[in-house]
Amino acid sequence: MGLEVIAVDTIGNYGLYHGMPLSVSRHLTSYNAGVHHDRVSFWRPGHSKGVIAGEGLPVSSVLGILIAICILLVPGTYSVGCVAALGLSNALLWPAIWPQALKGLSGKALNRGAAILIMGIAGGAIMPLVYGWVARSSNNQMAYWL
């Protein structure tokens, strides 16, 4: 969750860092956050219903890693575009993690498991602070190593 918040929260300033005018960079959050996890799923061909979370998790993880590498390696506004594309990978991870993490749990164990997953959202409050510290210590692009 922290990584998703970093991408959404920092993309406007990241665009400014790479010389984009404010009139352009202020709209970038909507591109990153525009992919909602409830609209994206992996469907197995030939099946009429059901999200195949076990297949979605590796695909979205690899996609996220590849996009993150591009953020770090490509120059300027192309790197900013990669941050916007990271929204797709992030949107795919959340609905893929839940079913896998809660598989086989029931009763109180299910309640506790779901509570632990919800606490993971706290990373969304902590990670942008860490990103800001790293960005001030080095630069905005290198802070995406997080």
DSSP file with accessible surface (Angstrom, degrees, kcal/mol):
  #  RESIDUE AA STRUCTURE BP1 BP2  ACC     N-H-->O    O-->H-N    N-H-->O    O-->H-N    TCO  KAPPA ALPHA  PHI   PSI    X-CA   Y-CA   Z-CA
    1    1 A M     >        0   0   76      0, 0.0     4,-2.2     0, 0.0     5,-0.2   0.000 360.0 360.0 360.0 -37.3    0.0    0.0    0.0
    2    2 A G  H  >  +     0   0    6    118,-0.3     4,-2.4     1,-0.2     5,-0.2   0.886 360.0  51.5 -60.6 -37.7    2.9    2.3    0.8
    3    3 A L  H  > S+     0   0   86      2,-0.2     4,-2.2     1,-0.2    -1,-0.2   0.892 108.1  51.6 -68.3 -37.1    4.2    2.0   -2.8
    4    4 A E  H  > S+     0   0   50      1,-0.2     4,-2.2     2,-0.2     5,-0.2   0.933 111.1  47.5 -64.4 -42.1    0.8    2.8   -4.3
    5    5 A V  H  X S+     0   0   42     -4,-2.2     4,-3.4     1,-0.2     5,-0.3   0.902 109.2  54.2 -67.4 -39.1    0.6    6.0   -2.1
    6    6 A I  H  X S+     0   0    6     -4,-2.4     4,-2.3     1,-0.2     5,-0.3   0.950 109.7  47.6 -57.9 -47.8    4.1    7.0   -3.1
    7    7 A A  H  X S+     0   0    1     -4,-2.2     4,-1.0     1,-0.2    -2,-0.2   0.925 118.8  39.3 -61.7 -43.5    3.3    6.7   -6.8
    8    8 A V  H  < S+     0   0   35     -4,-2.2     4,-0.4     1,-0.2    -2,-0.2   0.916 119.4  46.0 -71.6 -42.4    0.1    8.7   -6.4
    9    9 A D  H  < S+     0   0  102     -4,-3.4     4,-0.3    -5,-0.2    -2,-0.2   0.802 119.4  36.3 -74.5 -30.1    1.4   11.3   -3.9
   10   10 A T  H  X S+     0   0   11     -4,-2.3     4,-2.5    -5,-0.3     5,-0.2   0.593  88.0  90.5-103.1 -10.5    4.7   12.1   -5.6
   11   11 A I  H  X S+     0   0    0     -4,-1.0     4,-2.3    -5,-0.3     5,-0.2   0.869  86.2  52.4 -62.7 -37.2    4.0   12.0   -9.3
   12   12 A G  H  > S+     0   0   14     -4,-0.4     4,-1.9     1,-0.2    -1,-0.2   0.957 114.8  40.9 -62.7 -49.0    3.1   15.7   -9.6
   13   13 A N  H  > S+     0   0  107     -4,-0.3     4,-2.6     1,-0.2    -1,-0.2   0.840 111.5  57.9 -67.1 -33.0    6.3   16.9   -7.9
   14   14 A Y  H  X S+     0   0    0     -4,-2.5     4,-1.5     2,-0.2    -1,-0.2   0.896 104.9  51.1 -64.2 -38.8    8.2   14.3   -9.8
   15   15 A G  H  <>S+     0   0    0     -4,-2.3     5,-2.8    -5,-0.2     3,-0.2   0.927 110.2  48.8 -62.0 -43.0    7.0   15.8  -13.1
   16   16 A L  H ><5S+     0   0   71     -4,-1.9     3,-2.0     1,-0.2    -2,-0.2   0.903 106.0  57.9 -61.7 -40.7    8.1   19.3  -11.8
   17   17 A Y  H 3<5S+     0   0  101     -4,-2.6    -1,-0.2     1,-0.3    -2,-0.2   0.855 107.5  48.0 -56.9 -35.6   11.5   17.8  -10.9
   18   18 A H  T 3<5S-     0   0   41     -4,-1.5    -1,-0.3    -3,-0.2    59,-0.2   0.204 127.9 -97.4 -94.7  16.8   11.9   16.7  -14.6
   19   19 A G  T < 5S+     0   0   64     -3,-2.0    -3,-0.2     1,-0.3    -2,-0.1   0.582  71.2 148.8  86.8   9.4   10.8   20.1  -15.9
   20   20 A M      < -     0   0   33     -5,-2.8    -1,-0.3    -6,-0.2    -2,-0.0  -0.562  52.7-109.8 -73.1 142.1    7.2   19.5  -16.7
   21   21 A P    >>  -     0   0   77      0, 0.0     4,-2.6     0, 0.0     3,-1.7  -0.367  23.5-116.4 -68.5 151.6    5.0   22.6  -16.3
   22   22 A L  H 3> S+     0   0  109      1,-0.3     4,-2.2     2,-0.2     5,-0.2   0.851 113.9  66.3 -57.3 -33.0    2.7   22.7  -13.3
   23   23 A S  H 34 S+     0   0   72      1,-0.2    -1,-0.3     2,-0.2     4,-0.1   0.777 113.4  31.9 -62.2 -23.8   -0.3   22.8  -15.8
   24   24 A V  H X4 S+     0   0   66     -3,-1.7     3,-1.6     2,-0.1     4,-0.4   0.855 116.8  52.8 -95.9 -49.4    0.7   19.3  -16.9
   25   25 A S  H >< S+     0   0    1     -4,-2.6     3,-1.3     1,-0.3     4,-0.4   0.802  97.6  66.2 -65.2 -26.4    2.2   17.7  -13.7
   26   26 A R  T 3< S+     0   0  162     -4,-2.2     3,-0.3     1,-0.3    -1,-0.3   0.741 100.9  51.2 -68.7 -17.9   -0.9   18.5  -11.6
   27   27 A H  T X> S+     0   0   90     -3,-1.6     4,-0.8    -5,-0.2     3,-0.7   0.542  85.0  88.2 -92.1  -8.0   -3.0   16.1  -13.7
   28   28 A L  H X> S+     0   0   15     -3,-1.3     4,-1.9    -4,-0.4     3,-0.5   0.809  75.8  65.4 -66.8 -29.8   -0.6   13.2  -13.4
   29   29 A T  H 3> S+     0   0   53     -4,-0.4     4,-3.1    -3,-0.3     5,-0.3   0.902  97.5  56.0 -58.7 -38.7   -2.1   11.8  -10.2
   30   30 A S  H <> S+     0   0   72     -3,-0.7     4,-0.8     1,-0.2    -1,-0.2   0.840 105.6  51.4 -66.2 -29.7   -5.3   11.1  -12.0
   31   31 A Y  H << S+     0   0  152     -4,-0.8     4,-0.3    -3,-0.5    -1,-0.2   0.913 114.8  42.3 -70.4 -41.6   -3.5    8.9  -14.5
   32   32 A N  H >< S+     0   0    2     -4,-1.9     3,-0.7     1,-0.2    -2,-0.2   0.931 122.3  37.9 -70.2 -45.8   -1.8    6.9  -11.8
   33   33 A A  H 3< S+     0   0   38     -4,-3.1    -1,-0.2     1,-0.2    -2,-0.2   0.538  94.3  89.9 -84.0  -4.4   -4.8    6.6   -9.6
   34   34 A G  T 3<  +     0   0   38     -4,-0.8     2,-0.9    -5,-0.3    -1,-0.2   0.651  69.0  79.6 -69.7 -15.7   -7.2    6.1  -12.6
   35   35 A V  S <  S-     0   0   44     -3,-0.7     2,-0.4    -4,-0.3    -1,-0.1  -0.830  72.5-161.0 -94.8 107.9   -6.7    2.4  -12.6
   36   36 A H    >   -     0   0   85     -2,-0.9     3,-2.0     1,-0.1     4,-0.5  -0.739  21.3-133.2 -94.8 139.2   -9.0    1.0   -9.9
   37   37 A H  G >  S+     0   0   87     -2,-0.4     3,-0.6     1,-0.3    -1,-0.1   0.764 104.3  63.0 -62.8 -22.6   -8.5   -2.4   -8.5
   38   38 A D  G 3  S+     0   0  121      1,-0.2    -1,-0.3     3,-0.0    54,-0.0   0.639 104.9  47.2 -79.5  -6.5  -12.2   -3.2   -8.8
   39   39 A R  G <  S+     0   0  180     -3,-2.0     2,-0.5     1,-0.1    -1,-0.2   0.460 102.9  69.8-107.0  -6.7  -12.0   -2.8  -12.6
   40   40 A V    <   +     0   0   34     -3,-0.6     2,-0.3    -4,-0.5    -1,-0.1  -0.955  57.1 142.3-118.8 127.5   -8.9   -4.9  -13.2
   41   41 A S        -     0   0   41     -2,-0.5     2,-0.6    -3,-0.0    51,-0.0  -0.984  46.7-112.4-154.8 164.3   -8.7   -8.7  -12.8
   42   42 A F        -     0   0   51     -2,-0.3    10,-2.1    50,-0.1     2,-0.5  -0.909  31.2-166.6-103.4 123.4   -7.2  -11.8  -14.4
   43   43 A W        -     0   0  136     -2,-0.6     8,-0.1     8,-0.2     7,-0.0  -0.918  18.4-131.5-111.9 132.9   -9.7  -14.1  -16.0
   44   44 A R    >   -     0   0   99     -2,-0.5     3,-2.0     6,-0.4     5,-0.1  -0.705  36.1-107.2 -79.5 128.3   -8.8  -17.6  -17.0
   45   45 A P  T 3  S+     0   0  120      0, 0.0     3,-0.1     0, 0.0    -1,-0.1  -0.278 104.5  24.9 -55.6 137.1  -10.0  -18.2  -20.6
   46   46 A G  T 3  S+     0   0   90      1,-0.3     2,-0.5     2,-0.0    -2,-0.0   0.352  96.5 108.9  89.9  -6.4  -13.0  -20.5  -20.7
   47   47 A H    <   -     0   0   99     -3,-2.0    -1,-0.3     1,-0.1     3,-0.1  -0.892  56.3-155.0-105.1 134.1  -14.2  -19.6  -17.1
   48   48 A S  S    S+     0   0  117     -2,-0.5     2,-0.3     1,-0.1    -1,-0.1   0.727  72.1   9.4 -82.7 -21.9  -17.3  -17.5  -16.8
   49   49 A K  S    S+     0   0  168     -5,-0.1    -1,-0.1     2,-0.0    -5,-0.1  -0.995  82.2  70.2-153.7 160.0  -16.6  -16.0  -13.4
   50   50 A G        -     0   0   36     -2,-0.3     2,-0.4    -3,-0.1    -6,-0.4   0.239  61.6-106.0 107.5 134.1  -13.9  -15.6  -10.7
   51   51 A V        -     0   0   78     -8,-0.1     2,-1.3    44,-0.1     3,-0.2  -0.761  24.2-140.0 -88.4 132.7  -10.7  -13.8  -10.4
   52   52 A I    >>  +     0   0   31    -10,-2.1     4,-1.7    -2,-0.4     3,-0.7  -0.706  28.3 173.6 -93.9  83.2   -7.6  -16.0  -10.6
   53   53 A A  H 3> S+     0   0    9     -2,-1.3     4,-2.2     1,-0.2    -1,-0.2   0.860  72.3  61.1 -64.1 -37.2   -5.6  -14.3   -7.8
   54   54 A G  H 34 S+     0   0   38      1,-0.2    -1,-0.2     2,-0.2    -2,-0.1   0.834 110.8  40.9 -61.1 -29.8   -2.8  -16.9   -7.9
   55   55 A E  H <> S+     0   0   78     -3,-0.7     4,-1.2     2,-0.1    -1,-0.2   0.793 112.6  55.3 -85.5 -30.3   -2.1  -15.9  -11.5
   56   56 A G  H  X S+     0   0    1     -4,-1.7     4,-2.7     1,-0.2     5,-0.3   0.859  98.3  61.6 -71.7 -35.5   -2.6  -12.2  -11.0
   57   57 A L  H  X S+     0   0   50     -4,-2.2     4,-2.3     1,-0.2     5,-0.2   0.950 106.6  41.5 -63.1 -50.0    0.0  -11.8   -8.2
   58   58 A P  H  > S+     0   0   71      0, 0.0     4,-2.5     0, 0.0     5,-0.3   0.921 116.2  50.3 -64.9 -39.1    3.1  -13.0  -10.1
   59   59 A V  H  X S+     0   0   76     -4,-1.2     4,-2.5     1,-0.2    -2,-0.2   0.952 114.5  42.4 -63.9 -48.1    2.1  -11.0  -13.2
   60   60 A S  H  X S+     0   0    0     -4,-2.7     4,-2.5     1,-0.2    -1,-0.2   0.863 113.5  53.6 -69.9 -31.8    1.4   -7.8  -11.4
   61   61 A S  H  X S+     0   0   45     -4,-2.3     4,-2.2    -5,-0.3    -2,-0.2   0.944 111.8  43.5 -65.5 -47.7    4.6   -8.2   -9.3
   62   62 A V  H  X S+     0   0   82     -4,-2.5     4,-2.7     2,-0.2     5,-0.2   0.924 113.5  52.3 -64.6 -41.4    6.8   -8.7  -12.3
   63   63 A L  H  X S+     0   0   54     -4,-2.5     4,-2.6    -5,-0.3     5,-0.2   0.935 109.9  49.3 -59.6 -44.2    5.1   -5.8  -14.1
   64   64 A G  H  X S+     0   0   13     -4,-2.5     4,-2.5     2,-0.2    -1,-0.2   0.903 111.0  49.2 -62.3 -41.0    5.7   -3.6  -11.0
   65   65 A I  H  X S+     0   0  105     -4,-2.2     4,-2.3     2,-0.2    -2,-0.2   0.934 112.3  48.0 -65.3 -43.9    9.4   -4.5  -10.8
   66   66 A L  H  X S+     0   0  100     -4,-2.7     4,-2.1     2,-0.2    -2,-0.2   0.923 113.4  47.0 -64.4 -41.9    9.9   -3.8  -14.6
   67   67 A I  H  X S+     0   0   21     -4,-2.6     4,-2.4    -5,-0.2    -1,-0.2   0.916 110.9  52.6 -66.3 -40.1    8.1   -0.5  -14.3
   68   68 A A  H  X S+     0   0   33     -4,-2.5     4,-1.8    -5,-0.2    -2,-0.2   0.904 107.9  51.0 -62.9 -39.6   10.1    0.5  -11.2
   69   69 A I  H  X S+     0   0   78     -4,-2.3     4,-1.9     1,-0.2    -1,-0.2   0.922 109.6  50.8 -62.9 -40.6   13.4   -0.3  -13.0
   70   70 A C  H  X S+     0   0   52     -4,-2.1     4,-2.7     1,-0.2    -2,-0.2   0.891 105.0  56.8 -63.9 -38.9   12.2    1.9  -15.9
   71   71 A I  H  < S+     0   0    2     -4,-2.4    -1,-0.2     1,-0.2    -2,-0.2   0.915 112.9  41.9 -56.4 -41.6   11.5    4.7  -13.5
   72   72 A L  H  < S+     0   0   19     -4,-1.8    -1,-0.2    -5,-0.2    -2,-0.2   0.805 123.2  35.2 -76.6 -29.5   15.0    4.5  -12.3
   73   73 A L  H  < S+     0   0  135     -4,-1.9    -2,-0.2    -5,-0.1    -3,-0.2   0.751  96.8  78.8-103.1 -29.2   16.8    4.1  -15.6
   74   74 A V  S  < S-     0   0   42     -4,-2.7     2,-0.1    -5,-0.2     5,-0.1  -0.588  78.7-114.8 -86.3 150.3   14.9    6.1  -18.2
   75   75 A P    >>  -     0   0   92      0, 0.0     3,-1.2     0, 0.0     4,-0.8  -0.430  54.2 -36.5 -85.1 156.4   15.4    9.9  -18.4
   76   76 A G  H >> S+     0   0   22      1,-0.2     4,-1.3     2,-0.2     3,-0.9   0.087 121.0   4.7  48.8-131.4   13.1   12.8  -17.8
   77   77 A T  H 3> S+     0   0   70      1,-0.3     4,-2.2   -59,-0.2    -1,-0.2   0.731 124.1  64.5 -67.3 -21.7    9.5   12.8  -18.7
   78   78 A Y  H <> S+     0   0  172     -3,-1.2     4,-1.6     2,-0.2    -1,-0.3   0.895 102.1  50.7 -64.6 -38.5    9.7    9.1  -19.8
   79   79 A S  H <X S+     0   0    0     -3,-0.9     4,-1.7    -4,-0.8    -2,-0.2   0.901 107.9  52.5 -64.0 -39.1   10.4    8.3  -16.2
   80   80 A V  H  X S+     0   0    1     -4,-1.3     4,-2.0     1,-0.2    -2,-0.2   0.912 106.3  53.9 -63.6 -40.6    7.4   10.3  -15.1
   81   81 A G  H  X S+     0   0   41     -4,-2.2     4,-2.2     1,-0.2    -1,-0.2   0.871 104.8  54.9 -61.0 -34.7    5.3    8.3  -17.5
   82   82 A C  H  X S+     0   0   25     -4,-1.6     4,-1.4     2,-0.2    -1,-0.2   0.877 104.0  53.6 -67.2 -37.2    6.5    5.1  -15.9
   83   83 A V  H  X S+     0   0    0     -4,-1.7     4,-0.5     2,-0.2     3,-0.3   0.925 108.9  49.6 -62.8 -40.5    5.4    6.4  -12.5
   84   84 A A  H >< S+     0   0   20     -4,-2.0     3,-1.2     1,-0.2     4,-0.3   0.915 109.3  51.8 -62.9 -40.0    1.9    6.9  -14.0
   85   85 A A  H >X S+     0   0   47     -4,-2.2     3,-1.6     1,-0.2     4,-0.8   0.764  92.3  75.5 -68.4 -23.6    2.0    3.4  -15.5
   86   86 A L  H 3X S+     0   0   20     -4,-1.4     4,-2.5    -3,-0.3    -1,-0.2   0.786  79.4  73.8 -60.8 -24.1    2.9    2.0  -12.0
   87   87 A G  H <X S+     0   0    4     -3,-1.2     4,-2.3    -4,-0.5    -1,-0.3   0.853  91.4  56.1 -57.5 -34.1   -0.8    2.5  -11.1
   88   88 A L  H <> S+     0   0   73     -3,-1.6     4,-1.5    -4,-0.3    -1,-0.2   0.961 109.3  43.8 -64.1 -49.2   -1.7   -0.5  -13.2
   89   89 A S  H  X S+     0   0    1     -4,-0.8     4,-1.5     1,-0.2     3,-0.2   0.920 114.1  50.5 -62.5 -43.3    0.6   -2.8  -11.4
   90   90 A N  H  X S+     0   0   14     -4,-2.5     4,-1.4     1,-0.2    -1,-0.2   0.893 107.4  53.8 -62.6 -39.4   -0.4   -1.4   -8.0
   91   91 A A  H  < S+     0   0    2     -4,-2.3    -1,-0.2    -5,-0.2    -2,-0.2   0.825 109.4  49.0 -65.2 -30.5   -4.1   -1.9   -8.9
   92   92 A L  H  X S+     0   0   13     -4,-1.5     4,-0.7    -3,-0.2    -1,-0.2   0.790 104.9  58.9 -79.6 -28.3   -3.5   -5.5   -9.7
   93   93 A L  H >X S+     0   0   41     -4,-1.5     4,-2.4     2,-0.2     3,-0.5   0.931  96.6  57.0 -69.3 -47.6   -1.6   -6.4   -6.5
   94   94 A W  H 3X S+     0   0   49     -4,-1.4     4,-1.7     1,-0.3    -1,-0.2   0.934 110.1  41.9 -57.7 -50.4   -4.2   -5.5   -3.9
   95   95 A P  H 34 S+     0   0   36      0, 0.0    -1,-0.3     0, 0.0    -2,-0.2   0.736 116.0  52.2 -71.6 -15.4   -7.0   -7.8   -5.1
   96   96 A A  H <X S+     0   0    3     -4,-0.7     4,-1.0    -3,-0.5    -2,-0.2   0.818 107.7  50.5 -84.4 -31.9   -4.5  -10.5   -5.8
   97   97 A I  H  X S+     0   0   57     -4,-2.4     4,-2.8    -3,-0.2     5,-0.3   0.917 101.9  60.9 -72.2 -43.0   -2.9  -10.4   -2.3
   98   98 A W  H  X S+     0   0   58     -4,-1.7     4,-2.1     1,-0.2     5,-0.2   0.924 105.4  43.0 -55.4 -55.1   -6.1  -10.6   -0.3
   99   99 A P  H  > S+     0   0   62      0, 0.0     4,-0.8     0, 0.0    -1,-0.2   0.894 117.0  48.5 -62.8 -35.9   -7.4  -14.0   -1.4
  100  100 A Q  H  < S+     0   0   72     -4,-1.0     3,-0.3     1,-0.2    -2,-0.2   0.902 112.8  47.1 -68.5 -40.8   -4.0  -15.6   -1.2
  101  101 A A  H  < S+     0   0   49     -4,-2.8    -1,-0.2     1,-0.2    -3,-0.2   0.828 118.3  40.7 -70.7 -30.4   -3.3  -14.2    2.3
  102  102 A L  H >< S+     0   0   30     -4,-2.1     3,-2.1    -5,-0.3    -1,-0.2   0.482  82.4 128.5 -99.2  -1.2   -6.7  -15.3    3.6
  103  103 A K  T 3< S+     0   0  145     -4,-0.8     3,-0.1    -3,-0.3    -3,-0.0  -0.276  79.8  10.2 -59.1 130.0   -6.9  -18.7    1.9
  104  104 A G  T 3  S+     0   0   80      1,-0.3     2,-0.3    -2,-0.0    -1,-0.3   0.393  99.0 122.4  84.9  -5.2   -7.7  -21.4    4.4
  105  105 A L    <   +     0   0   64     -3,-2.1     2,-0.3     4,-0.1    -1,-0.3  -0.647  32.0 167.3 -89.2 148.4   -8.6  -19.1    7.3
  106  106 A S    >>  -     0   0   89     -2,-0.3     3,-1.2    -3,-0.1     4,-0.7  -0.972  45.4  -1.2-151.3 163.2  -11.9  -19.1    9.0
  107  107 A G  H 3> S-     0   0   50     -2,-0.3     4,-1.9     1,-0.3     3,-0.2  -0.241 128.6  -6.0  60.3-134.0  -13.6  -17.8   12.1
  108  108 A K  H 3> S+     0   0  154      1,-0.2     4,-2.7     2,-0.2    -1,-0.3   0.838 134.9  58.4 -65.1 -32.9  -11.3  -15.7   14.4
  109  109 A A  H <> S+     0   0   45     -3,-1.2     4,-2.6     2,-0.2    -1,-0.2   0.903 106.3  49.2 -64.1 -37.6   -8.2  -16.5   12.3
  110  110 A L  H  X S+     0   0   65     -4,-0.7     4,-2.6    -3,-0.2     5,-0.2   0.929 111.1  49.4 -66.5 -43.2  -10.0  -15.0    9.2
  111  111 A N  H  X S+     0   0  112     -4,-1.9     4,-2.2     1,-0.2    -2,-0.2   0.920 113.7  45.7 -61.5 -44.1  -10.9  -11.9   11.2
  112  112 A R  H  X S+     0   0  163     -4,-2.7     4,-2.4     2,-0.2    -1,-0.2   0.903 111.5  52.0 -66.4 -41.6   -7.3  -11.5   12.5
  113  113 A G  H  X S+     0   0   15     -4,-2.6     4,-2.0    -5,-0.2    -2,-0.2   0.930 111.3  46.5 -60.8 -44.3   -5.8  -12.1    9.0
  114  114 A A  H  X S+     0   0   27     -4,-2.6     4,-2.4     1,-0.2    -1,-0.2   0.900 110.8  53.4 -65.4 -38.3   -8.1   -9.4    7.5
  115  115 A A  H  X S+     0   0   50     -4,-2.2     4,-2.2    -5,-0.2    -2,-0.2   0.904 107.8  50.6 -63.6 -39.4   -7.2   -7.0   10.3
  116  116 A I  H  X S+     0   0  108     -4,-2.4     4,-1.1     2,-0.2    -1,-0.2   0.918 109.7  50.5 -65.5 -40.7   -3.4   -7.6    9.7
  117  117 A L  H  < S+     0   0   28     -4,-2.0     3,-0.5     1,-0.2     4,-0.4   0.917 109.2  51.1 -63.2 -40.5   -4.0   -6.8    6.0
  118  118 A I  H >< S+     0   0   92     -4,-2.4     3,-1.7     1,-0.2     4,-0.3   0.891 104.4  57.4 -64.1 -37.8   -5.8   -3.6    6.9
  119  119 A M  H >< S+     0   0  126     -4,-2.2     3,-1.8     1,-0.3     4,-0.3   0.805  92.3  71.0 -64.4 -23.9   -3.0   -2.6    9.1
  120  120 A G  G >< S+     0   0   41     -4,-1.1     3,-1.6    -3,-0.5  -118,-0.3   0.756  81.2  73.2 -62.1 -21.5   -0.7   -2.8    6.1
  121  121 A I  G X  S+     0   0   67     -3,-1.7     3,-2.5    -4,-0.4     4,-0.3   0.784  77.4  77.5 -64.2 -22.8   -2.5    0.2    4.8
  122  122 A A  G X> S+     0   0   54     -3,-1.8     3,-2.0    -4,-0.3     4,-1.3   0.796  78.0  72.7 -58.3 -25.3   -0.5    2.2    7.4
  123  123 A G  H <> S+     0   0   21     -3,-1.6     4,-2.8     1,-0.3    -1,-0.3   0.805  84.7  67.2 -58.8 -25.9    2.4    1.9    5.1
  124  124 A G  H <4 S+     0   0   13     -3,-2.5    -1,-0.3    -4,-0.3    -2,-0.2   0.726 104.0  43.2 -67.3 -19.9    0.6    4.4    3.0
  125  125 A A  H <4 S+     0   0   71     -3,-2.0     4,-0.4    -4,-0.3    -1,-0.2   0.753 120.5  39.7 -93.0 -26.7    1.2    7.0    5.7
  126  126 A I  H >X S+     0   0   98     -4,-1.3     4,-1.8     2,-0.1     3,-0.6   0.890 104.5  61.3 -91.4 -43.8    4.8    6.0    6.4
  127  127 A M  H 3X S+     0   0   48     -4,-2.8     4,-2.9     1,-0.2     5,-0.2   0.867  99.1  55.0 -60.9 -39.7    6.3    5.4    3.0
  128  128 A P  H 3> S+     0   0   20      0, 0.0     4,-2.4     0, 0.0    -1,-0.2   0.884 107.6  52.3 -62.1 -32.3    5.8    8.9    1.5
  129  129 A L  H <> S+     0   0  128     -3,-0.6     4,-2.1    -4,-0.4    -2,-0.2   0.923 111.0  46.3 -65.7 -42.4    7.7   10.3    4.5
  130  130 A V  H  X S+     0   0   54     -4,-1.8     4,-2.6     2,-0.2     5,-0.2   0.922 111.1  52.8 -65.4 -42.2   10.6    7.9    3.8
  131  131 A Y  H  X S+     0   0   12     -4,-2.9     4,-3.0     1,-0.2    -2,-0.2   0.929 108.8  50.3 -56.9 -46.6   10.4    8.8    0.1
  132  132 A G  H  X S+     0   0   17     -4,-2.4     4,-2.3     2,-0.2    -1,-0.2   0.903 110.3  49.4 -60.4 -41.1   10.7   12.5    1.0
  133  133 A W  H  X S+     0   0  159     -4,-2.1     4,-1.9     2,-0.2    -1,-0.2   0.940 113.9  45.0 -64.2 -46.1   13.7   11.9    3.2
  134  134 A V  H  X S+     0   0   33     -4,-2.6     4,-2.3     1,-0.2     5,-0.3   0.914 111.5  53.6 -65.3 -40.5   15.5    9.9    0.5
  135  135 A A  H  < S+     0   0   13     -4,-3.0    -1,-0.2     1,-0.2    -2,-0.2   0.900 111.5  45.3 -62.0 -40.3   14.6   12.5   -2.2
  136  136 A R  H  < S+     0   0  191     -4,-2.3    -1,-0.2    -5,-0.2    -2,-0.2   0.844 114.3  49.5 -71.3 -31.3   16.0   15.3   -0.1
  137  137 A S  H  < S-     0   0   78     -4,-1.9    -2,-0.2    -5,-0.2    -1,-0.2   0.799 138.2  -6.9 -77.4 -31.0   19.1   13.2    0.7
  138  138 A S  S  < S-     0   0   65     -4,-2.3     2,-0.3    -5,-0.1    -3,-0.2   0.399 109.6 -62.5-125.9 -93.2   19.8   12.3   -3.0
  139  139 A N     >  -     0   0   52     -5,-0.3     4,-1.5     1,-0.1    -3,-0.1  -0.975  41.8 -98.0-159.0 168.5   17.2   13.2   -5.6
  140  140 A N  T  4 S+     0   0   39     -2,-0.3     4,-0.5     1,-0.2    -5,-0.1   0.855 118.5  49.4 -61.2 -38.7   13.6   12.5   -6.6
  141  141 A Q  T >4 S+     0   0   26      1,-0.2     3,-1.4     2,-0.2    -1,-0.2   0.936 110.1  49.5 -70.2 -43.4   14.4    9.8   -9.1
  142  142 A M  G >4 S+     0   0   66      1,-0.3     3,-1.8     2,-0.2    -1,-0.2   0.780  97.5  70.9 -67.6 -22.3   16.7    7.9   -6.9
  143  143 A A  G >< S+     0   0    0     -4,-1.5     3,-1.7     1,-0.3    -1,-0.3   0.756  80.8  75.1 -66.2 -19.3   14.1    7.9   -4.1
  144  144 A Y  G <   +     0   0   21     -3,-1.4    -1,-0.3    -4,-0.5    -2,-0.2   0.520  66.9  91.1 -72.8  -0.9   12.0    5.5   -6.2
  145  145 A W  G <         0   0  178     -3,-1.8    -1,-0.3     1,-0.3    -2,-0.1   0.781 360.0 360.0 -60.2 -23.5   14.4    2.8   -5.2
  146  146 A L    <         0   0   74     -3,-1.7    -1,-0.3    -4,-0.2    -2,-0.2   0.854 360.0 360.0 -57.1 360.0   11.9    2.4   -2.3
